[in-house]
Amino acid sequence: MAKTIGAFFSLYLATLILLLSSGLFNTYLGLRLTAQSVSEVWVGAMIASYYLGLVLGARFGYRLIIQVGHIRTYAACAALTTITILIMILVHDLWLWLAVRFVAGVAMVCLFVAIESWLNEQTENAARGTVFAFYMVATCTGTVLGQLTLGLFPDLDYKPLVFVAICSVLSLIPITLTRRLHPALQVPAPLALRYYLARVPMSMTVLFVAGMLNGAFYGLAPVYGLQHGMDNHQVGVFLAASLAAGLIFQWPLGWLADRTSRVKLIRLGALVLVLLGIPLWGWLQFPYPALVAFSVILGIVQFTLYPMGTSFANDNVDPERRVGLSALLYMVYGVGACLGPLLAGLLMRTWGSDVYFVFVSACSAVLVLFIRKQRVKGTHVSPDAPTQFVPMADTLQNAHVMAVLDPRVDIEHDISHDPVVDDTVPPAADEAAAGSAGEEQHDGGQGQGDADRVGPA
């Protein structure tokens, strides 16, 4: 373990610093715009623009690394990220900020493509799980610390932006001074949309809704806290409690997910979110400690939807196609993260900040309605299902190459880059399959495979 940490210490340290700065900045931005009486729609648009850059910039990052290498790509994108922060200090125009946040998203995802592909290429399969675990701890720790660091800046002026810019430059030091040789990069897998839609339609629904919930959380939860009388430090604790709970409880929920029905767990979690939001719809007033307690429960359920949905998807895709699956799931999740803060911001602008939890309940109700055990037939169940649940950082900061670090994936034998033969159904049954694709999944959980392969549970 110590050898693993030492081998990749520079990459872990750079990751932690980057997540600290981005976690602080996203929360700071929502608080500052709210303090200036800027519409919640603008707050949602800022976070959506950033996530749009994260989604669209991943492939650009691959191409850039192929041309100039990992270290030069990292240095250039860290410099670009710093420039976007300094522009926001000098110029106070919301339209320019919107464009700058998109550029920052592209630059940030390129940074993580460089780090994650570097980790991936220099890790043997036997150690992939350990490397992945420490990387996840670094990302989550950085994000939580970013929320807590907000308490150091009671005034919402330019100083937090200066701190974020310092962190962006500081992350250059461990990368540029590393003694490790940067590796070659794998070509990104294409998105075989038709193949995966036939295999994992319900999983994509889970990932899309999880993206909407988490995107809205990072953008609008600080606004909710500020408008309910919290100061900057209290808002930071309010968010950090949710993020930390979501990280810690991935292990016990993952253990449970490997031994029971994943559909039932996802649906139960969604039902908890529906019920959790109801007391916070605005007709009751809660003290700050109670709101933190609500935030903890929210984090336990909300931030486990992403890894739960991913495990559910892996149960229904051939093992040699999982790298391509991870790319598509990241795209679906990212689209949800772009739309979530926009919709939540519009609702909050019209009906007030309490509508944030109405939004949470409504999104969760979609999962309760559409994710059902009865829709699971297991026609496309993977031969190694149920796949082992793997905890995943859910910060919306990472490129889809992170899923390649998943120890369930053997990239040496993955064929995601090969053309997909339509092996989902016989050619004569294409039309019939189109109407029932939503029922073609395996439910996960030990001891249920035979029943699921025959028909609905």
Phi, psi and omega per residue, in radians:
M1 nan -0.845 3.124
A2 -1.095 -0.616 3.120
K3 -1.145 -0.680 3.130
T4 -1.142 -0.793 3.125
I5 -1.072 -0.761 -3.132
G6 -1.130 -0.655 -3.086
A7 -1.133 -0.643 -3.086
F8 -2.045 0.444 -3.052
F9 -1.045 -0.717 -3.111
S10 -1.098 -0.666 3.132
L11 -1.245 -0.705 3.105
Y12 -1.112 -0.740 -3.121
L13 -1.132 -0.757 3.098
A14 -1.080 -0.691 3.112
T15 -1.085 -0.823 -3.133
L16 -1.051 -0.764 -3.129
I17 -1.128 -0.737 3.141
L18 -1.106 -0.767 -3.124
L19 -1.216 -0.577 3.054
L20 -1.060 -0.818 -3.102
S21 -1.192 -0.766 -3.110
S22 -1.238 -0.634 3.087
G23 -1.107 -0.748 3.078
L24 -1.110 -0.785 -3.034
F25 -1.148 -0.790 -3.101
N26 -1.054 -0.710 3.108
T27 -1.232 -0.761 3.124
Y28 -1.010 -0.730 -3.083
L29 -1.080 -0.788 3.119
G30 -1.104 -0.714 -3.132
L31 -1.176 -0.752 -3.092
R32 -1.159 -0.783 -3.136
L33 -1.132 -0.653 3.104
T34 -1.150 -0.728 3.119
A35 -1.095 -0.477 3.117
Q36 -1.601 0.207 3.110
S37 1.067 0.538 3.055
V38 -1.383 2.499 -3.098
S39 -1.009 2.523 3.065
E40 -1.067 -0.429 3.090
V41 -1.103 -0.710 3.091
W42 -1.141 -0.703 3.114
V43 -1.057 -0.819 3.103
G44 -1.093 -0.668 -3.139
A45 -1.142 -0.641 3.135
M46 -1.098 -0.809 -3.115
I47 -1.237 -0.618 3.123
A48 -1.157 -0.695 3.124
S49 -1.094 -0.704 3.118
Y50 -1.107 -0.795 -3.128
Y51 -1.218 -0.542 3.045
L52 -1.093 -0.706 3.055
G53 -1.103 -0.672 3.099
L54 -1.075 -0.722 -3.086
V55 -1.259 -0.815 -3.042
L56 -1.396 -0.328 -3.059
G57 -1.513 -0.180 -3.045
A58 -1.053 -0.816 -3.106
R59 -1.241 -0.566 3.054
F60 -1.066 -0.675 3.119
G61 -1.077 -0.714 3.092
Y62 -1.047 -0.831 -3.096
R63 -1.111 -0.674 -3.140
L64 -1.150 -0.723 3.132
I65 -1.146 -0.667 3.107
I66 -1.055 -0.621 -3.088
Q67 -1.400 -0.731 -2.991
V68 -2.159 -0.124 3.115
G69 1.676 2.952 -3.029
H70 -1.196 -0.861 -3.024
I71 -1.171 -0.774 3.127
R72 -1.129 -0.696 3.087
T73 -1.065 -0.784 -3.131
Y74 -1.099 -0.799 -3.107
A75 -1.078 -0.781 -3.120
A76 -1.128 -0.750 -3.097
C77 -1.291 -0.567 3.042
A78 -1.140 -0.694 3.077
A79 -1.113 -0.732 3.137
L80 -1.128 -0.701 3.086
T81 -1.060 -0.751 3.117
T82 -1.092 -0.712 3.131
I83 -1.067 -0.725 -3.132
T84 -1.103 -0.628 3.109
I85 -1.184 -0.764 -3.127
L86 -1.149 -0.608 3.077
I87 -1.073 -0.703 -3.134
M88 -1.211 -0.407 3.031
I89 -1.275 -0.669 -3.036
L90 -1.470 -0.602 -3.018
V91 -2.131 2.270 -3.101
H92 -1.994 1.214 3.098
D93 -2.206 2.118 -3.011
L94 -1.123 -0.633 3.120
W95 -1.152 -0.700 3.082
L96 -1.169 -0.698 3.101
W97 -1.055 -0.645 3.133
L98 -1.077 -0.780 3.119
A99 -1.176 -0.692 -3.127
V100 -1.138 -0.649 3.126
R101 -1.169 -0.600 3.061
F102 -1.116 -0.795 3.117
V103 -1.079 -0.704 3.112
A104 -1.093 -0.650 3.092
G105 -1.112 -0.751 3.098
V106 -1.086 -0.803 -3.119
A107 -1.126 -0.728 -3.097
M108 -1.147 -0.736 -3.131
V109 -1.189 -0.531 3.059
C110 -1.144 -0.630 3.075
L111 -1.062 -0.748 -3.099
F112 -1.344 -0.524 3.014
V113 -1.069 -0.742 3.135
A114 -1.096 -0.820 -3.111
I115 -1.161 -0.822 -3.012
E116 -1.256 -0.696 3.101
S117 -1.183 -0.582 3.062
W118 -1.081 -0.860 3.088
L119 -1.024 -0.773 -3.059
N120 -1.106 -0.810 -3.046
E121 -1.249 -0.397 -3.097
Q122 -1.869 0.346 3.132
T123 -2.054 2.244 3.037
E124 -1.300 2.688 -3.096
N125 -0.986 -0.638 -3.091
A126 -1.136 -0.495 -3.097
A127 -1.792 0.059 -3.030
R128 -1.084 -0.683 -3.134
G129 -1.127 -0.722 3.130
T130 -1.158 -0.780 3.122
V131 -1.069 -0.749 3.122
F132 -1.066 -0.746 -3.093
A133 -1.106 -0.791 3.140
F134 -1.184 -0.603 3.084
Y135 -1.123 -0.737 3.123
M136 -1.118 -0.713 3.114
V137 -1.093 -0.700 3.129
A138 -1.117 -0.755 -3.121
T139 -1.161 -0.791 -3.108
C140 -1.218 -0.694 3.101
T141 -1.082 -0.754 3.112
G142 -1.072 -0.735 -3.133
T143 -1.144 -0.762 3.124
V144 -1.125 -0.768 3.122
L145 -1.094 -0.572 3.101
G146 -1.074 -0.685 3.108
Q147 -1.186 -0.732 -3.107
L148 -1.229 -0.542 3.121
T149 -1.118 -0.407 3.140
L150 -1.001 -0.513 3.131
G151 -1.145 -0.287 3.110
L152 -1.341 -0.179 -3.076
F153 -2.180 1.422 -3.117
P154 -1.137 -0.470 3.123
D155 -1.699 2.271 -3.120
L156 -1.490 1.098 3.132
D157 -1.860 -2.616 -3.078
Y158 -1.404 -0.236 -3.013
K159 -1.084 -0.750 3.072
P160 -1.039 -0.596 3.100
L161 -1.151 -0.672 3.082
V162 -1.103 -0.719 3.115
F163 -1.097 -0.741 3.114
V164 -1.081 -0.743 3.120
A165 -1.108 -0.695 3.100
I166 -1.066 -0.777 3.135
C167 -1.089 -0.685 3.138
S168 -1.070 -0.741 3.107
V169 -1.265 -0.676 -3.122
L170 -1.053 -0.587 -3.138
S171 -1.151 -0.284 3.102
L172 -1.194 -0.560 -2.995
I173 -1.087 -0.931 -3.131
P174 -1.123 -0.488 -3.133
I175 -1.341 -0.837 -3.063
T176 -1.278 -0.391 -3.135
L177 -1.731 0.060 -3.138
T178 -1.135 2.579 3.110
R179 -1.590 -0.125 -3.117
R180 -1.337 2.505 3.065
L181 -1.440 2.325 3.138
H182 -1.336 2.520 -3.012
P183 -1.591 3.104 2.971
A184 -1.336 2.888 -3.071
L185 -2.000 2.419 3.027
Q186 -1.260 2.565 3.045
V187 -1.244 2.330 -3.118
P188 -1.108 2.531 -3.123
A189 -1.282 2.490 3.096
P190 -1.272 2.818 -3.130
L191 -1.655 1.703 3.111
A192 -1.443 1.388 -2.944
L193 -1.043 -0.830 -3.056
R194 -1.089 -0.714 -3.128
Y195 -1.066 -0.834 -3.066
Y196 -1.333 -0.538 3.080
L197 -1.094 -0.651 3.118
A198 -1.231 -0.529 -3.064
R199 -1.516 -0.764 -2.920
V200 -2.313 0.906 -3.132
P201 -1.120 -0.703 -3.136
M202 -1.206 -0.635 3.099
S203 -1.093 -0.683 3.109
M204 -1.138 -0.624 3.064
T205 -1.074 -0.773 3.120
V206 -1.066 -0.793 -3.105
L207 -1.165 -0.671 3.135
F208 -1.127 -0.810 3.136
V209 -1.161 -0.697 3.094
A210 -1.067 -0.678 3.090
G211 -1.110 -0.731 3.106
M212 -1.075 -0.789 -3.121
L213 -1.135 -0.794 -3.063
N214 -1.302 -0.637 3.061
G215 -1.085 -0.750 3.099
A216 -1.142 -0.622 -3.141
F217 -1.081 -0.899 -3.094
Y218 -1.135 -0.537 -3.096
G219 -1.586 -0.737 -2.959
L220 -1.906 -0.334 3.089
A221 -1.060 -0.671 3.041
P222 -1.067 -0.639 3.104
V223 -1.121 -0.771 3.101
Y224 -1.000 -0.827 -3.121
G225 -1.091 -0.776 -3.119
L226 -1.113 -0.698 -3.115
Q227 -1.355 -0.075 3.040
H228 -1.907 0.462 2.977
G229 1.502 0.136 3.111
M230 -1.400 2.556 2.975
D231 -1.531 -3.139 -3.047
N232 -1.041 -0.765 -3.133
H233 -1.118 -0.736 -3.140
Q234 -1.138 -0.656 3.069
V235 -1.090 -0.736 3.116
G236 -1.053 -0.760 3.107
V237 -1.159 -0.696 3.123
F238 -0.989 -0.766 3.140
L239 -1.344 -0.740 -3.098
A240 -1.090 -0.650 3.129
A241 -1.070 -0.712 3.136
S242 -1.172 -0.783 -3.122
L243 -1.140 -0.766 -3.134
A244 -1.133 -0.718 3.118
A245 -1.107 -0.709 3.111
G246 -1.078 -0.637 3.097
L247 -1.223 -0.884 -3.025
I248 -1.109 -0.698 -3.022
F249 -1.474 0.031 3.044
Q250 -1.149 -0.566 -3.101
W251 -1.233 -0.917 3.114
P252 -1.139 -0.652 3.103
L253 -1.215 -0.577 3.064
G254 -1.139 -0.711 3.076
W255 -1.038 -0.739 3.133
L256 -1.197 -0.646 -3.110
A257 -1.136 -0.503 3.126
D258 -1.359 -0.157 -3.034
R259 -2.140 0.051 -3.133
T260 -2.562 -3.060 -3.106
S261 -1.282 2.135 3.128
R262 -1.236 -0.562 3.086
V263 -1.083 -0.778 3.140
K264 -1.119 -0.685 3.135
L265 -1.155 -0.756 3.127
I266 -1.102 -0.780 -3.118
R267 -1.176 -0.687 3.103
L268 -1.126 -0.746 3.099
G269 -1.075 -0.731 3.108
A270 -1.094 -0.693 3.116
L271 -1.126 -0.674 3.083
V272 -1.063 -0.730 3.119
L273 -1.126 -0.691 3.094
V274 -1.028 -0.889 -3.085
L275 -1.218 -0.604 3.132
L276 -1.086 -0.653 -3.082
G277 -1.282 -0.473 -3.022
I278 -1.005 -0.819 3.121
P279 -1.107 -0.330 -3.074
L280 -1.751 0.272 -3.136
W281 -1.303 -0.126 3.041
G282 2.125 -0.149 -3.106
W283 -1.604 -0.082 3.080
L284 -2.255 2.564 3.087
Q285 -1.903 2.263 -3.110
F286 -2.049 2.522 3.045
P287 -1.222 2.898 -3.077
Y288 -0.998 -0.804 3.124
P289 -1.008 -0.646 3.120
A290 -1.165 -0.674 3.107
L291 -1.137 -0.643 3.070
V292 -1.126 -0.695 3.096
A293 -1.090 -0.750 3.060
F294 -1.046 -0.705 -3.126
S295 -1.099 -0.665 3.117
V296 -1.094 -0.835 3.137
I297 -1.100 -0.712 3.091
L298 -0.998 -0.800 -3.116
G299 -1.139 -0.683 -3.130
I300 -1.010 -0.743 -3.080
V301 -1.507 -0.872 -3.001
Q302 -1.120 -0.743 -3.052
F303 -1.507 0.108 2.969
T304 -1.854 -0.076 3.092
L305 -1.137 -0.704 -3.105
Y306 -1.091 -0.965 3.109
P307 -1.142 -0.558 3.120
M308 -1.144 -0.793 3.115
G309 -1.127 -0.638 3.117
T310 -1.165 -0.743 3.084
S311 -1.094 -0.716 3.100
F312 -1.046 -0.732 3.121
A313 -1.160 -0.731 -3.130
N314 -1.104 -0.432 3.099
D315 -1.168 -0.315 -2.976
N316 -2.132 0.282 3.103
V317 -2.209 2.439 3.107
D318 -0.975 2.441 -3.074
P319 -0.940 -0.604 -3.097
E320 -1.359 0.028 3.129
R321 -1.985 0.200 -2.962
R322 -1.378 -0.420 3.063
V323 -1.169 -0.757 3.068
G324 -1.101 -0.646 3.099
L325 -1.073 -0.753 -3.110
S326 -1.070 -0.626 3.114
A327 -1.136 -0.776 -3.110
L328 -1.208 -0.705 3.114
L329 -1.087 -0.673 3.095
Y330 -1.085 -0.703 3.129
M331 -1.141 -0.793 3.136
V332 -1.085 -0.778 3.114
Y333 -1.068 -0.731 -3.127
G334 -1.171 -0.670 3.087
V335 -1.084 -0.754 3.075
G336 -1.065 -0.679 -3.141
A337 -1.182 -0.464 3.070
C338 -1.329 -0.730 -3.075
L339 -1.354 -0.593 -3.076
G340 -0.984 -0.954 -3.125
P341 -1.150 -0.541 3.087
L342 -1.130 -0.833 -3.124
L343 -1.176 -0.782 3.139
A344 -1.108 -0.696 3.115
G345 -1.103 -0.710 3.119
L346 -1.128 -0.747 3.130
L347 -1.141 -0.729 -3.135
M348 -1.192 -0.603 3.099
R349 -1.134 -0.616 -3.077
T350 -1.446 -0.729 -3.001
W351 -2.102 0.042 3.078
G352 1.789 2.945 -3.009
S353 -1.175 -0.451 3.138
D354 -1.112 -0.336 3.135
V355 -1.173 -0.266 3.099
Y356 -0.958 -0.784 -3.120
F357 -1.379 -0.347 2.942
V358 -1.143 -0.714 3.085
F359 -1.071 -0.768 3.124
V360 -1.056 -0.793 -3.131
S361 -1.141 -0.696 -3.112
A362 -1.151 -0.795 3.114
C363 -1.079 -0.729 3.141
S364 -1.160 -0.601 3.114
A365 -1.105 -0.544 3.080
V366 -1.046 -0.753 3.114
L367 -1.163 -0.706 3.116
V368 -1.042 -0.672 -3.089
L369 -1.332 -0.666 -2.961
F370 -1.801 -0.367 3.138
I371 -1.695 1.716 -3.045
R372 -2.260 2.522 3.104
K373 -1.054 -0.588 -3.083
Q374 -1.150 -0.351 -3.133
R375 -1.506 -0.053 -3.065
V376 -1.657 2.085 3.102
K377 -2.025 -0.425 3.096
G378 1.355 0.398 -3.133
T379 -1.058 -0.632 -3.088
H380 -1.897 0.500 -3.083
V381 -1.063 2.405 3.108
S382 -1.256 2.563 -3.124
P383 -1.116 -0.352 -3.133
D384 -1.838 0.261 3.112
A385 -1.275 2.575 -0.047
P386 -1.351 2.283 3.102
T387 -1.222 2.678 -3.112
Q388 -1.178 2.305 3.057
F389 -1.160 2.315 3.115
V390 -2.139 2.138 3.099
P391 -1.029 2.457 -3.117
M392 -2.324 2.353 3.047
A393 -1.134 2.366 -3.076
D394 -2.132 1.169 -3.077
T395 -1.883 -0.036 -3.072
L396 1.016 0.414 3.126
Q397 -1.925 -0.172 -2.894
N398 -1.796 2.602 3.086
A399 -1.360 2.826 -3.079
H400 -1.216 -0.191 3.073
V401 -1.103 -0.330 3.117
M402 -1.013 -0.632 -3.137
A403 -1.166 -0.376 3.078
V404 -1.148 -0.443 3.100
L405 -1.291 -0.191 3.115
D406 -1.012 2.151 -3.087
P407 -1.145 -0.164 3.067
R408 -1.284 -0.283 -3.009
V409 -1.810 2.148 3.029
D410 -1.755 1.703 -3.011
I411 -1.196 -0.321 3.133
E412 -1.206 -0.391 -3.112
H413 -2.025 0.118 -3.124
D414 -1.294 2.416 -3.113
I415 -2.030 0.471 -3.101
S416 -1.054 -0.408 -3.130
H417 -1.433 -0.223 -3.136
D418 -1.391 2.683 3.067
P419 -1.025 2.462 -3.128
V420 -1.542 2.079 3.000
V421 -1.424 2.382 -3.081
D422 -1.267 1.372 -3.117
D423 -1.713 0.205 -3.108
T424 -1.262 -0.619 3.122
V425 -2.585 2.750 3.021
P426 -1.078 2.597 -3.105
P427 -0.943 -0.651 -3.076
A428 -1.228 -0.278 -3.055
A429 -1.845 0.228 -3.092
D430 -0.967 -0.817 -3.048
E431 -1.162 -0.700 3.136
A432 -1.187 -0.635 -3.117
A433 -1.176 -0.566 -3.118
A434 -1.062 -0.542 -3.114
G435 -1.468 -0.220 -3.078
S436 -2.227 0.321 -3.091
A437 -1.046 -0.521 -3.108
G438 -1.197 -0.125 -3.095
E439 -1.913 0.232 -2.964
E440 -1.752 0.759 -3.108
Q441 -2.175 2.707 3.038
H442 -1.621 2.525 -2.979
D443 -1.514 -0.226 -3.067
G444 1.350 3.030 3.132
G445 1.630 2.376 -3.087
Q446 -1.336 2.504 3.065
G447 1.473 0.138 -3.100
Q448 -2.037 -0.116 -2.995
G449 -0.987 -0.814 -3.052
D450 -1.092 -0.750 -3.122
A451 -1.151 -0.675 -3.095
D452 -1.227 -0.495 -3.116
R453 -1.248 -0.411 -3.052
V454 -1.475 -0.806 -3.085
G455 -3.073 -2.980 -3.106
P456 -1.058 2.523 3.117
A457 -1.308 nan nan
